[in-house]
Amino acid sequence: MKLVIAILQPHKLEDVLKELDGGEIHLKTVSNVLGCGRQKGRTEIYRGRKEVGNLLKKVRLEIAVNEDFVDPTIAAIMRGAKSGKIGDGKIFVIDLAQCVRIRTGEKGPEAIG
């Protein structure tokens, strides 16, 4: 079992979700987050003054998958999120020690689906 975490541009979320649904990957959690990477934020003019904001709006997508769905999940996220420009995001894959379905008490790969 793995936890796939992707940090994406907000405007690419719909494309990524469409790719995941097409790959039969339906169980996901989405959160709005702030962060910065190589683009190092941006400078804006607010009321005539320069304001430097180094935290940009991003989307965090979390998907718990069984081993055979790791590569298809990564491929779907990349297809939907890639623009080829700096700031496209990152994908992290973490070992998932345990998963428990609250309703039934199932554990492990059966609980993921």
Long-range contacts (C-beta under 8 A, 24 or more apart in sequence): 1-64, 1-65, 1-66, 1-67, 1-95, 1-96, 1-99, 1-108, 1-109, 1-112, 2-64, 2-65, 2-66, 2-67, 2-70, 2-93, 2-94, 2-95, 2-96, 3-62, 3-63, 3-64, 3-93, 3-94, 3-95, 3-96, 4-61, 4-62, 4-63, 4-64, 4-65, 4-70, 4-73, 4-74, 4-77, 4-91, 4-92, 4-93, 5-60, 5-61, 5-62, 5-63, 5-91, 5-92, 5-93, 5-94, 6-60, 6-61, 6-63, 6-77, 6-81, 6-89, 6-90, 6-91, 6-92, 7-33, 7-35, 7-58, 7-59, 7-60, 7-61, 7-89, 7-90, 8-58, 8-59, 8-60, 8-61, 8-77, 8-81, 8-88, 8-89, 9-58, 9-59, 9-81, 9-83, 9-87, 9-88, 9-89, 10-57, 10-58, 10-59, 12-59, 12-80, 12-81, 12-83, 12-88, 12-89, 13-59, 13-61, 15-80, 15-81, 16-61, 16-76, 16-77, 16-80, 16-81, 17-80, 18-80, 19-76, 19-77, 19-79, 19-80, 20-63, 20-73, 20-76, 20-77, 20-80, 22-76, 23-72, 23-73, 23-75, 23-76, 25-63, 25-65, 25-69, 25-72, 25-73, 25-76, 27-63, 27-64, 27-112, 27-113, 28-61, 28-62, 28-63, 29-61, 29-62, 29-63, 30-59, 30-60, 30-61, 30-62, 31-59, 31-60, 31-62, 32-57, 32-58, 32-59, 32-60, 33-57, 33-58, 33-59, 33-60, 34-58, 37-86, 37-87, 37-90, 38-86, 38-87, 39-86, 39-87, 56-87, 58-89, 64-96, 64-99, 64-112, 65-112, 66-109, 66-112, 66-113
